[in-house]
Amino acid sequence: MTHTDAAPPRKARRGGLFVPFILVLIVAAAWSVGWFWLRGQAQQRMDMTAASLKSRGYDLSWSARSFSGFPFRLDMNLTDARVAEPSGWALRIPELQAEAMIYGLDHWVAVAPRGVLLTRPNGEGDVAIAGEALRASLAGLDAYPPRISIEGAKLIFSTAPDAQPFALRSADTMQLHLRPGPDDQAAILFKADGARANFTGLLGRIAQANTASMTLDARLSRVSALRGRNWADAVRVWSLAGGAITMHDARITAGEAEGAAKSGALTVDANGRLQGLLDVKLTERVDPSAIKTPEQALAAASQALGREPVIQAGLIFQDGRTRLGTIDTGPSPRVY
């Protein structure tokens, strides 16, 4: 009888222990290659866009550009960035910092830590915009219009002594949002709180020397037609296509005065000024000894009769003028 010795146990193979690490290295290498490829694509597309805009009379330029953010973001820093369109509007940004997540390059967030300089056409002069915070976001680049948001805090708007005054002098907070909508529409929302303004006409009479809170909520129709060689041409084409602005809520509150418009549609005339009719309500408590405007006189008359100092009337934009009923309150707002 013979005995068979048991086979000695085999040593465990350790090669399998390295498989996960090898896979991680492969993924990391592929991710790295992909990040640098995306950076190259971003540079190439920016250069192509700048060249295309330049051929049409626009300008998109910068004095220096750098990318960073590896591995999960794509950060872009521009120095002396400039965007301009043929009719004279331009935006200069001394320093622009923008970023997008590497998996969401259709959503960019940007800040301008040194403010921006807005150039206006027709010799109106530049407007320097500075503040504690000035940021923007751009998303949905495959839609028209894309989703745009601009927000600022403690903003100061300043002009040179020989320049035309800008509508705003300062604002504690400000936000502007543009959103695409159904049925070839777009929505615009503008809000400002603690604002000091240089308004003329009816808005100037409401605001006077007080700080104001402002809201504008409107819808634009036929927005796909808002295209052209420059801003003025785009608005003309849009107007000829039947584009209109429908007001959902517009109001300004300053001190004891408030003006509100909640209905009405506006278009743009051949001279670039608004035309149409808005239903408005003005409320203001007035000291009879300090009446300065026709609106205040009507409010004071209502107070004297024991009524609420409220004026309800049609605000008419026509022939380049703005009229509250029969009262001429100044020029109609200019779009271009």
SULURVEN-V621196 format. One line per field, one symbol per residue. ss: DSSP state (A for helix, B for strand, O for the rest). burial: I if it has 9 or more other C-alpha atoms within 8 Angstrom, else O. Layout:
ss->???
burial->???
//
This chain:
ss->OOOOOOOOOOOOOOAAAAAAAAAAAAAAAAAAAAAAAAAAAAAAAAAAAAAAAAAOOOBBBOOBBBBBOOOOBBBBBBBBBBBBOOOOOBBBBBBBBBBBBOOOOOBBBBBOOOOBBBBBOOOOBBBBBBOOBBBBBBBOOOOOOOBBBBBBBBBBBBBOOOOOOOOBBBBBBBBBBBBBBOOOBBBBBBBBBBBBBOOOAAAAAAAOOOOBBBBBBBBBOOAAAOOOOOAAAAAAAAAAOOOOBBBBBBBBBBOOBBBBBBBBBBBBOOOOBBBBBBBBBBBBOOOAAAOOOAAAAAAAAAAAOOOOOBBBBBBBBBOOBBBBOOBBBBBOOBOO
burial->OOOOOOOOOOOOOOOOOOOOOOOOOOOOOOIIOOIOOOIOOOOOOOOOOIOOIIOOIIIIOIOOIOIOOOOOIIIIIIIIIIIIIIOIIIIIIIIIIIIIIIOOOIIIIIIIOOIIIIIIIOOOIIIIIIIOIIIIIIIIIOOOIIIIIIIIIIIIIIIOOOIOOIOIIIIIIIIIIIIIOOOIIIIIIIIIIIIIIIIOIOIIIIIOOOIIIIIIIIIIIIIOIIIIIIIIIIIIIIIOOOIIIIIIIIIIIIIOIIIIIIIIIIIIIOOIIIIIIIIIIIIIIIOOOOIOOOOIIIIIIIIOOOOOIIIOIIIIIIOIIIIIOOOOIIOIOOOO
//
